């Protein structure tokens, strides 16, 4: 039932999005499939850079970031709201090497979500992504400082560099 509640919550959040965002093909809410050892071997072979979770309420940012990560042979799982992010983080715990977390989802700062993720798995580095300056992000996340920071817009080399400096 939690998955249905999360889906409904995300759908309510999406109702306020533009026409363009609402009608993009929706792969965002698909659950992470159960993996067999064969699946794990295939993913390791196809994505030797590992797996990450990208959380942003802008689907264009999710798509672009996932595409940039794929060029580096990194598999990107995406979530566009808090509920979906927490669900996927729990499902992917032990598999992902990092989380790219938008500093602000909707009207709320993401510090609470960061804390929830750390409660689930404190070993996964969480990199806050924002258009705000590092100083502004530091002030927003005083209660729970992130493991890294990436300023929007970013390049593939900046994505790779922040991943390398925040290895768990």
VOGU-3710 file (C-alpha; in Angstrom, 3 decimals, decimal comma):
1> xxxxxxxxxx> 0,000/0,000/0,000  2,912/2,397/0,674  3,828/2,277/-3,018  0,282/3,265/-4,029  0,308/6,134/-1,519  3,676/7,319/-2,831  2,425/7,128/-6,423  -0,720/9,133/-5,563  1,376/11,736/-3,731  3,715/12,102/-6,706
11> xxxxxxxxxx> 0,768/12,356/-9,099  -0,733/15,172/-7,005  2,609/16,980/-7,168  2,728/16,509/-10,943  -0,720/18,062/-11,446  0,846/21,473/-10,936  3,455/20,837/-13,661  3,290/22,243/-17,168  1,726/20,408/-20,112  5,213/19,468/-21,315
21> xxxxxxxxxx> 6,175/17,851/-18,003  2,899/15,984/-17,485  2,857/14,269/-20,842  6,462/13,144/-21,160  6,714/9,340/-21,270  6,702/8,236/-17,660  9,496/5,940/-16,595  10,009/7,847/-13,381  7,639/5,851/-11,178  8,603/2,354/-12,220
31> xxxxxxxxxx> 9,746/0,288/-9,233  13,255/-1,083/-9,159  12,909/-4,688/-10,314  14,052/-7,618/-8,222  17,517/-8,601/-9,355  19,001/-12,025/-9,785  22,745/-12,634/-9,761  22,530/-12,836/-13,562  20,907/-9,384/-13,656  23,601/-8,010/-11,359
41> xxxxxxxxxx> 26,322/-9,414/-13,630  24,678/-7,856/-16,694  24,353/-4,455/-15,005  27,972/-4,569/-13,835  29,027/-5,418/-17,385  26,896/-2,735/-19,063  27,421/-0,109/-16,338  30,872/-0,683/-14,835  30,622/2,789/-13,248  27,908/1,511/-10,911
51> xxxxxxxxxx> 24,438/2,809/-10,108  23,207/6,129/-8,696  19,866/7,648/-7,720  19,001/11,078/-9,154  16,253/13,054/-7,375  14,860/16,215/-8,970  11,345/17,561/-9,489  12,244/18,678/-13,014  11,932/15,739/-15,391  14,116/17,439/-17,994
61> xxxxxxxxxx> 16,935/17,601/-15,454  16,363/13,915/-14,653  16,548/12,923/-18,307  19,640/14,996/-19,061  21,458/13,835/-15,931  20,623/10,184/-16,647  21,911/10,594/-20,214  25,135/12,237/-19,010  25,687/9,438/-16,489  25,086/6,765/-19,136
71> xxxxxxxxxx> 27,935/8,266/-21,195  30,141/7,406/-18,220  28,715/3,856/-18,009  26,800/4,713/-14,822  23,199/3,488/-14,432  20,841/6,222/-13,227  17,649/5,477/-11,298  15,428/8,565/-11,107  12,751/9,959/-8,788  10,834/13,215/-9,126
81> xxxxxxxxxx> 9,331/13,586/-5,639  10,160/12,833/-2,000  7,935/9,769/-1,644  9,290/8,105/-4,779  12,858/9,033/-3,808  12,548/7,397/-0,381  10,933/4,285/-1,815  13,601/3,867/-4,484  16,405/4,659/-2,041  15,169/1,874/0,238
91> xxxxxxxxxx> 14,874/-0,565/-2,679  18,313/0,344/-4,024  20,140/0,436/-0,692  23,328/-1,561/-0,965  23,380/-1,195/-4,764  23,866/2,515/-5,413  27,135/4,348/-5,059  25,638/7,848/-4,575  22,543/10,045/-4,649  22,247/13,306/-6,566
101> xxxxxxxxxx> 19,598/15,248/-4,602  18,052/18,524/-5,754  18,386/21,052/-2,919  14,756/22,050/-3,217  11,886/19,823/-4,293  8,814/21,930/-4,915  8,630/24,578/-2,229  10,568/22,610/0,383  14,272/22,335/1,074  15,423/18,706/0,820
111> xxxxxxxxxx> 17,255/18,524/4,162  14,538/16,313/5,692  14,756/13,894/2,770  18,536/13,788/3,119  18,138/12,930/6,815  15,576/10,198/6,004  17,959/8,675/3,468  20,799/8,683/5,975  18,536/6,928/8,479  18,054/4,154/5,898
121> xxxxxxxxxx> 21,699/3,899/4,791  24,297/6,325/6,128  27,039/4,889/3,909  25,656/6,194/0,605  27,142/9,609/-0,267  24,498/12,271/-0,920  25,442/15,048/-3,312  23,215/18,114/-3,272  22,576/19,630/-6,694  21,406/23,227/-6,926
131> xxxxxxxxxx> 21,391/26,483/-8,810  22,053/28,183/-5,468  25,637/28,970/-4,439  27,547/26,551/-2,216  27,257/29,037/0,659  23,469/29,181/0,297  23,263/25,373/0,155  25,505/25,082/3,228  23,110/27,405/5,096  20,068/25,349/3,973
141> xxxxxxxxxx> 21,661/22,067/5,089  23,142/23,094/8,456  21,272/20,258/10,238  22,561/17,606/7,839  25,451/18,633/5,598  25,637/16,746/2,300  28,686/14,745/1,239  29,135/16,823/-1,893  27,778/19,753/-3,864  27,186/20,220/-7,591
151> xxxxxxxxxx> 26,045/23,521/-9,070  23,493/23,580/-11,908  24,056/23,638/-14,807  26,808/21,036/-14,799  28,885/19,073/-17,260  29,606/15,370/-17,456  33,143/16,019/-16,179  31,735/17,868/-13,149  29,354/14,958/-12,453  32,256/12,513/-12,657
161> xxxxxxxx> 34,526/14,688/-10,495  31,994/15,022/-7,669  31,376/11,262/-7,746  35,108/10,598/-7,463  35,533/12,982/-4,511  32,558/11,590/-2,558  33,188/7,865/-2,737  31,574/6,085/0,173
//
